[in-house]
Amino acid sequence: MTATSPTTRFVELAGRKVQWTQGGSGPDLIYLHSAGGETEWTSFHDRLARHFTVHVPAHPGFALSTGLESIRDIQDMAWHYVDLFEAMGWQQVPVVGFSLGGWLTLEIAILRPQLIRKALLVAPAGVRVPQWPYAELFIDDLNALRRLVFHDPDHPSVPHALPTSLDDPRMLNWLRAREATARVGWNPYLHNPKLPDHLHRIPFPVQIVWGDDDRLIPPRYAQWLAERIPQAETTILPQCGHMVPYEREDDFCRLVTSFC
């Protein structure tokens, strides 16, 4: 089975314009992107589209999606997605959430668990254990950022995942992504203090995937989350940093396809 060419459309939702890219065929699969704003069709989206109809919405304030001014915190963004899922007719669908997208998936799962059939979470943000602090994401040094989120800072996927210089044409979207992430993740930093008390409410299977050399969000959070989500299992990928879908694309696509 080969993936069909993706198309990008816009949906009006409660006064917001939502950018939404779709490709492939088969059962629906929703991909919620990270703070990096990987809203353009990537090679791993294309590989997943051989098995699924892959939907990649852009969060408010990312890419050409609007409505960031009405988002005050992560729960506002989660309610935005509850409305989007209902407007698109996505019921009981598998969801893949990466980092910020994983955090959003957890929040949606607590608000409206009936929308999601199962979830694969890649290094999700959203919870905090004081002795396991997150690293600083909001840094301006692109080389330092590359070393922070990749196990191998010279991995061939780096230019596809991050801007490589200030002249990179993706810089504008990257800066917008930082602003939108700061809106929901600046204070408290990349977590919701109320979230841990509600993880037990998630009623569906969850696969938690982490790189063993994640320098942004410590991989020990994988087991911590699995102990609090009733049907959760973990997979730790060796010699891998935070950017699992890029740095370990083969493993990522295999895990998504087998689990979802």
WODA-V28812 format. One record per pair of residues at least 12 apart in sequence whose ideal C-beta (glycine too) atoms are under 7 Angstrom apart, sorted by the first residue. I is the first residue (numbers start at 1). GAP is how many residues later the second one is. D is the distance in whole Angstrom. If there is no record, write none. Layout:
# WODA-V28812
i->{I/I}
gap->{GAP/GAP}
d->{D/D}
This chain:
# WODA-V28812
i->{1/1/2/3/3/3/3/3/4/4/4/5/6/6/6/6/7/8/11/13/13/13/14/15/16/16/16/17/17/18/18/18/19/19/19/19/19/20/20/21/21/21/22/22/22/23/23/23/23/23/24/24/24/24/24/25/26/26/26/27/27/28/28/28/28/28/29/29/29/29/29/29/29/29/30/30/30/30/31/31/31/31/31/32/32/32/32/32/33/33/33/34/34/34/34/35/35/35/35/35/36/36/36/37/37/37/37/37/39/39/39/39/42/43/44/44/44/44/47/48/48/51/57/59/59/60/60/60/61/61/61/61/62/62/62/63/68/68/71/71/73/74/74/74/74/75/77/77/78/78/78/78/79/81/81/82/82/82/85/90/91/92/92/93/93/94/94/94/95/95/96/96/97/97/97/98/98/99/99/99/99/99/100/100/102/102/102/102/102/103/103/103/105/105/106/106/106/109/110/110/110/113/113/113/113/116/117/118/118/118/118/118/119/119/120/120/120/120/120/120/121/121/121/122/122/122/123/123/123/123/123/123/125/125/125/125/126/126/126/127/127/127/127/127/128/129/132/132/132/134/134/134/134/135/135/135/137/137/138/138/142/142/142/145/146/146/148/148/149/149/149/149/150/150/150/151/151/151/151/151/151/152/155/157/157/160/161/161/196/199/199/200/200/202/202/204/205/206/206/206/207/207/207/207/208/208/208/208/208/209/209/209/209/210/210/211/211/211/211/211/211/212/212/212/212/213/213/213/214/214/215/215/216/217/219/222/222/235/237}
gap->{49/50/48/20/21/43/46/47/19/20/21/18/15/16/17/35/15/13/76/70/71/74/69/52/44/50/51/48/49/39/47/66/20/39/44/45/46/35/37/18/20/35/31/32/33/18/22/23/26/31/25/26/28/29/30/28/25/26/27/25/26/24/25/27/62/65/19/23/24/25/26/65/67/231/25/60/63/65/14/23/24/25/65/63/65/69/72/73/23/65/68/64/65/66/67/64/65/102/142/146/125/126/141/25/26/136/137/140/17/19/23/24/118/206/201/205/208/209/206/205/208/206/27/18/121/17/20/120/115/118/119/122/114/115/118/110/112/115/112/113/111/29/33/110/118/32/27/107/26/29/30/33/32/23/27/26/29/30/30/25/24/22/25/23/24/23/24/166/21/24/24/160/22/24/27/24/147/23/24/25/26/143/25/81/19/20/21/22/23/21/22/23/14/16/18/20/89/93/88/91/92/88/89/90/91/88/87/86/87/88/141/142/85/87/87/89/135/136/139/140/85/87/88/87/122/123/87/88/91/94/119/121/60/65/66/92/65/66/69/64/68/69/94/98/63/95/86/88/89/55/56/82/83/13/80/81/53/79/40/44/20/21/22/17/12/16/67/68/67/92/93/94/91/93/97/60/62/88/89/90/96/95/92/89/90/86/82/85/32/29/30/28/30/27/28/27/26/23/25/26/26/28/48/52/14/17/18/24/26/26/28/35/46/12/26/26/29/30/31/33/36/24/25/26/28/26/27/28/27/28/26/27/26/25/17/12/14/20/14}
d->{5/7/6/6/5/5/4/5/6/6/6/7/5/6/3/4/6/5/7/6/6/6/6/7/6/5/3/6/4/6/5/6/7/4/5/5/5/7/5/7/6/4/7/7/5/6/7/7/5/6/3/7/6/5/5/6/6/5/6/6/7/7/5/6/6/5/6/4/7/5/7/6/7/6/5/6/6/5/7/6/7/5/5/6/4/3/5/6/7/6/5/4/4/5/6/6/4/7/6/4/7/7/6/5/6/6/7/3/6/4/6/4/7/7/5/5/6/6/5/6/6/5/6/6/6/7/6/7/6/6/3/7/7/5/5/6/6/6/6/7/6/7/6/4/5/6/6/6/6/4/5/6/7/6/5/6/6/5/5/7/6/7/4/7/6/5/5/4/5/5/5/6/7/5/6/4/6/7/5/7/6/7/6/6/4/6/7/3/7/5/4/3/5/6/6/5/6/5/5/5/7/7/7/5/7/6/6/5/4/7/7/6/7/5/5/7/7/6/5/6/6/5/7/5/5/7/5/7/6/5/5/6/7/4/7/6/6/6/5/6/6/5/7/7/4/6/5/6/7/7/6/6/5/6/6/5/7/6/6/7/7/6/7/7/6/6/5/6/6/6/4/5/5/6/6/6/4/6/5/4/6/7/5/4/6/7/6/5/7/4/5/6/6/5/7/6/5/5/6/4/6/7/7/5/5/6/6/6/5/5/7/6/6/4/5/5/3/5/6/5/7/5/7/5/6/7/6/5/6/5/6/7/4/7/6/4/6/6/6}
